[in-house]
Amino acid sequence: MSVKLSPLDEYPIHQTPTPVSWPATSDRNFYDRSYFNVLDRGGRFMALTGIGYYPRLGVKDAYFVVRHGDTQTAVHLSDAIDDDRLNQHVNGYRLDVIEPLQQIHLTMDETEGIAADLTWRGLFSAALERPHDMLTDRRVTLQACRFAQLGGWEGWIDVDGERLIVEHDASVASRDRSWGIRPVGEAEPGGRPDTSFRGMWWLYLPLAFDDYQLFLILQEDPDGHRSLYDCTRRWRDGRVEQLDGVRVSVHYTSGTRIPYGAHVEFQNRDGDRFQLDIESKLFAPIAFGAGYGGDATWAHGTWKGESFVERVSFDLTDPEVMAKAPFSLIDHVAEAVCTEPDGRKCHGAGLFEHGVLGPHHPSGFTDWTDGAK
């Protein structure tokens, strides 16, 4: 047997009768990944970054994306996987867990003009989200476990010699850790065309307020049927408040699928009604360099050779570039106002992630290419 031991095998954490680095499934699409964002509350800049391990592909990789002004710049790093998962790094990118579920140190040595030194601290406890599953007629395409958390960063990001200072009080951040199965690496042979996927409407709102963090996750098919739904307020004292009756109105820029805000209505178990208003301060399409669906420059888990590094940039004033934005999810710096049943307003901030892939009849989108009226 060629399976290798790792330092984690010293600890009583095994879930299968194999070493920890050996996934229970042989599915090539098994992944284990962290995602972070850095959101300047004033909308001066934002960053998206993450690191992933793909044991069945033999690859580990990382990315660092910065939106500053009208330019979105990404650095990609990739290498052969190793078995020391306590030492997370890809070339000059490193993630050190200082205090599990609370404090993380992320650094990237100067790489193609981009460098960073950032320390994360959680504002609230990490929250385990509802499992996410997607199936086609033939196979599992997504089967993931994920936890999320709101927090903030201290440190800096350098972009071509310009230093962007990140301060805890002036920024907000959400992060997630997920693992399971999702499409990664090189494209697989297609076989007979599978027409079961008709489109997807997605909304994800992890938001931080003074006394609680709020999570809203919605996934709908073209007819508005919800295949994934979860909405909770998680208070500092540990209480978890389930919220129901969610109705969403996304405000789109005319002629596009790019939102500038949203209005959400929901209620608690007592039937008290709340309102949530979101304003986008800045956005970054995650298919522009972050490696998510539709990214023509980068796919997570793709073998690029050892110690691979590259940089790509996107001019967001170029109509040809922006014409591709509606075909991916878009992350926004969100300014949020929650209006309580008694009229009291609570101010917060966080991530506003949204995308409409294909038709969504409740929103007025009838095909894959039309924009808002």
C-alpha positions in Angstrom: 0.0 0.0 0.0 1.5 3.4 -1.1 -0.6 5.5 1.3 1.7 7.7 3.4 1.4 8.7 7.0 1.1 12.4 8.0 1.6 14.2 11.3 -2.2 14.2 11.8 -2.1 10.4 12.1 -0.7 10.9 15.6 -4.1 12.3 16.8 -7.4 10.4 17.5 -9.3 12.0 14.7 -9.6 9.2 12.2 -13.0 8.6 10.5 -12.1 5.7 8.3 -9.6 2.8 8.7 -7.0 4.6 6.6 -4.5 7.5 7.2 -6.0 10.9 7.5 -4.7 12.1 4.2 -6.5 9.3 2.3 -10.1 10.4 1.6 -12.9 8.0 2.2 -14.1 8.4 -1.4 -12.2 7.6 -4.5 -14.1 10.3 -6.4 -11.6 12.4 -8.3 -13.6 15.5 -7.4 -12.9 15.3 -3.7 -11.7 18.7 -2.4 -10.8 20.4 0.9 -10.7 24.2 0.6 -10.7 27.5 2.5 -12.2 30.7 1.1 -11.6 34.2 2.5 -12.6 37.7 1.5 -11.2 41.1 2.6 -13.9 43.8 2.3 -13.2 47.4 2.9 -16.4 48.9 4.3 -16.0 52.1 2.3 -15.6 50.1 -1.0 -12.0 51.3 -1.7 -10.9 47.7 -2.4 -11.7 44.1 -1.9 -9.8 40.8 -2.0 -10.8 37.2 -2.5 -8.4 34.4 -1.6 -8.2 30.7 -0.9 -6.2 27.5 -0.7 -7.3 24.1 -1.7 -6.2 20.4 -1.5 -7.3 17.8 -4.1 -5.9 14.4 -3.0 -7.3 12.4 -5.8 -5.7 14.8 -8.4 -2.4 15.1 -6.5 -2.6 18.9 -6.6 -2.8 21.8 -4.1 -3.3 25.4 -5.2 -4.1 28.9 -4.0 -5.3 32.2 -5.5 -5.2 35.8 -4.4 -7.6 38.3 -6.2 -7.6 42.1 -5.6 -10.2 44.5 -6.9 -8.8 48.0 -6.7 -10.2 50.8 -8.8 -11.3 49.5 -12.2 -8.8 46.6 -12.3 -9.2 43.1 -10.9 -5.9 41.3 -10.6 -5.3 37.6 -9.7 -2.3 35.6 -8.8 -2.5 31.8 -9.1 -0.2 29.3 -7.4 -0.1 25.6 -7.8 2.1 22.6 -6.8 2.2 18.9 -6.1 0.2 17.9 -3.0 2.0 16.9 0.2 0.8 14.9 3.2 1.5 17.5 5.9 -1.9 19.2 6.1 -0.8 21.0 9.4 1.5 23.1 7.2 -0.8 24.7 4.6 1.2 26.4 1.9 1.5 26.6 -1.9 4.9 28.1 -2.9 5.0 31.6 -1.2 1.4 31.4 0.0 0.9 30.3 3.6 -2.0 29.8 5.9 -1.3 29.3 9.6 -4.0 28.5 12.1 -3.1 30.4 15.3 -6.2 29.6 17.2 -8.7 27.1 15.6 -12.0 28.7 14.6 -10.8 32.1 15.8 -7.5 33.4 14.6 -5.6 32.8 11.3 -2.4 34.3 9.8 -2.3 34.5 6.0 0.8 35.6 4.2 1.9 35.7 0.6 5.5 36.5 -0.4 5.8 39.0 -3.2 4.5 37.0 -6.2 4.1 38.7 -9.6 3.8 42.1 -7.9 1.3 41.0 -5.2 2.1 40.4 -1.5 0.1 40.2 1.7 0.4 39.8 5.5 -3.0 39.5 7.1 -4.3 38.3 10.5 -7.9 37.2 10.8 -9.9 37.3 14.0 -13.4 36.0 14.3 -16.1 38.4 15.5 -18.5 35.5 16.3 -18.4 31.7 16.6 -18.0 29.6 13.4 -21.4 28.3 12.1 -21.9 24.9 10.5 -24.2 25.4 7.5 -26.7 23.0 6.1 -25.2 20.3 3.8 -25.2 21.3 0.1 -26.0 18.6 -2.5 -26.6 18.7 -6.2 -27.3 15.7 -8.5 -27.6 15.1 -12.2 -29.4 12.2 -13.8 -26.1 10.2 -13.5 -24.0 11.3 -10.6 -23.4 13.4 -7.6 -21.9 16.8 -8.7 -21.8 18.5 -5.3 -21.9 17.0 -1.9 -20.3 19.4 0.6 -20.0 20.2 4.2 -19.2 23.8 5.1 -18.8 26.2 8.0 -18.8 29.9 7.8 -17.8 32.8 10.1 -17.8 36.6 10.1 -14.6 38.4 11.2 -12.1 41.0 10.3 -8.5 41.4 9.2 -5.5 43.5 10.3 -2.5 43.9 8.0 -1.7 44.9 4.5 -1.9 44.0 0.8 0.7 45.2 -1.7 -0.2 45.7 -5.3 2.7 46.7 -7.6 4.3 48.7 -4.8 1.1 50.3 -3.5 0.2 49.3 0.0 -3.4 48.8 1.0 -3.8 49.0 4.7 -6.4 46.7 6.2 -7.7 47.7 9.6 -10.1 45.7 11.7 -12.6 48.5 12.3 -12.6 49.6 8.7 -13.0 46.2 7.2 -15.3 43.2 7.5 -14.8 39.7 6.2 -16.6 36.4 5.8 -14.8 33.1 5.4 -15.8 29.5 4.9 -14.2 26.0 5.1 -15.7 23.4 2.9 -14.9 19.8 1.9 -16.5 17.1 -0.1 -17.2 16.7 -3.8 -17.5 19.3 -6.5 -16.1 19.6 -10.0 -12.4 20.3 -9.9 -9.4 19.8 -12.1 -9.4 19.2 -15.8 -12.7 18.7 -17.5 -13.9 15.1 -17.7 -15.1 13.4 -20.8 -18.7 14.3 -21.3 -20.3 11.2 -22.6 -23.9 11.6 -23.9 -25.0 15.2 -23.3 -26.7 15.7 -19.9 -29.4 18.3 -20.1 -30.6 18.1 -16.5 -29.0 21.4 -15.4 -31.4 24.2 -16.5 -29.9 27.1 -14.6 -29.4 28.4 -11.1 -30.3 31.5 -9.1 -28.0 31.9 -6.0 -27.9 34.3 -3.1 -25.5 34.1 -0.1 -25.5 36.8 2.6 -23.2 36.4 5.6 -23.5 39.7 7.4 -22.0 41.0 10.7 -24.0 43.3 13.0 -23.1 44.5 16.5 -24.8 41.7 18.4 -25.2 38.9 15.9 -24.2 37.4 12.5 -26.8 36.7 10.0 -26.6 34.0 7.3 -29.0 33.7 4.4 -28.5 31.0 1.7 -30.9 30.5 -1.2 -30.6 28.4 -4.3 -33.4 28.3 -6.8 -34.1 26.6 -10.2 -35.4 28.6 -13.1 -39.0 28.2 -11.8 -38.1 29.6 -8.4 -38.1 26.2 -6.6 -35.7 26.4 -3.6 -33.3 23.4 -3.5 -31.3 25.0 -0.7 -32.6 27.3 1.9 -31.3 28.4 5.3 -31.6 31.6 7.2 -30.4 32.2 10.8 -29.4 34.9 13.2 -26.6 33.7 15.5 -26.2 35.8 18.6 -23.0 36.3 20.7 -24.5 34.4 23.6 -24.8 31.3 21.3 -28.5 31.5 20.5 -29.5 30.4 17.0 -32.7 32.0 15.8 -34.3 30.4 12.8 -35.9 32.9 10.3 -38.7 32.0 7.9 -40.9 33.4 5.2 -38.0 34.8 3.3 -38.9 37.0 0.3 -36.1 38.6 -1.8 -36.1 41.3 -4.4 -32.7 41.9 -6.0 -32.1 45.3 -7.6 -30.3 44.9 -11.0 -28.5 47.5 -13.1 -30.7 48.0 -16.2 -29.6 45.8 -19.1 -27.4 43.5 -16.9 -27.6 40.8 -14.3 -25.3 42.7 -12.0 -27.1 43.9 -8.8 -26.5 47.1 -6.9 -28.6 46.0 -3.9 -31.3 43.9 -2.6 -34.4 44.0 -0.3 -35.2 41.0 1.9 -38.2 40.4 4.1 -38.4 37.6 6.7 -40.0 36.7 10.1 -39.1 35.0 13.3 -41.0 32.1 14.9 -43.4 34.5 16.6 -44.4 36.0 13.3 -42.6 39.3 13.8 -41.6 40.8 10.4 -38.1 42.1 9.7 -36.6 43.9 6.7 -33.1 43.8 5.4 -31.7 46.3 2.8 -28.4 45.7 1.1 -26.3 48.1 -0.9 -23.3 47.1 -2.9 -20.2 49.3 -2.3 -17.9 47.4 -4.7 -18.0 44.1 -6.5 -15.7 41.4 -8.0 -16.9 38.6 -10.4 -15.4 35.4 -8.9 -15.0 34.0 -12.4 -12.4 36.7 -13.1 -9.3 35.0 -11.7 -10.7 33.2 -8.6 -11.2 29.9 -10.4 -14.9 29.4 -9.9 -17.4 28.4 -12.5 -16.9 30.1 -15.8 -13.3 31.3 -15.1 -11.5 31.0 -18.4 -8.1 31.6 -16.7 -8.1 29.1 -13.8 -9.8 26.0 -12.6 -9.2 24.7 -9.1 -7.2 21.5 -8.9 -5.8 21.7 -12.4 -2.3 20.3 -12.7 0.0 23.1 -13.9 3.4 21.5 -13.0 5.5 22.0 -9.9 5.9 25.5 -8.3 3.6 27.1 -10.8 2.8 30.9 -10.6 1.0 33.2 -12.9 -0.7 36.6 -12.9 -3.8 37.7 -14.8 -5.6 41.1 -14.8 -9.0 42.3 -16.0 -10.0 45.8 -17.0 -13.5 46.2 -15.7 -14.1 49.2 -17.9 -13.8 47.0 -21.0 -17.2 46.1 -22.3 -15.9 42.8 -23.7 -14.6 41.8 -20.3 -17.8 42.8 -18.5 -19.9 41.0 -21.0 -18.7 37.8 -19.3 -19.6 38.9 -15.7 -23.3 37.9 -15.7 -22.3 34.2 -16.3 -20.7 33.8 -12.9 -21.4 34.6 -9.3 -20.4 38.1 -8.2 -19.1 39.0 -4.7 -19.9 42.4 -3.3 -18.9 44.5 -0.3 -22.3 44.8 1.4 -23.6 47.6 3.5 -26.6 46.3 5.4 -29.5 47.8 7.4 -31.8 45.5 9.3 -35.1 47.0 10.4 -36.6 45.3 13.4 -40.4 44.9 14.0 -40.4 47.9 16.3 -38.8 50.1 13.6 -35.3 50.1 15.2 -32.5 50.0 12.6 -29.3 47.9 13.0 -26.4 48.6 10.7 -24.0 45.9 9.5 -21.7 44.8 6.7 -20.5 41.7 5.0 -20.6 39.7 1.8 -23.4 40.0 -0.8 -22.9 37.1 -3.2 -25.3 36.7 -6.1 -25.6 35.2 -9.5 -28.2 34.2 -12.1 -27.0 31.4 -14.4 -29.6 30.9 -17.1 -33.3 31.7 -16.9 -35.0 32.7 -13.6 -38.7 33.4 -14.3 -39.5 35.0 -10.9 -36.8 37.6 -11.7 -37.9 38.2 -15.3 -35.0 36.4 -16.9 -36.2 34.1 -19.7 -33.0 32.7 -21.2 -29.2 32.7 -20.6 -28.4 36.1 -22.1 -31.1 38.7 -21.3 -30.6 41.5 -18.8 -32.8 43.3 -16.4 -35.3 45.8 -17.8 
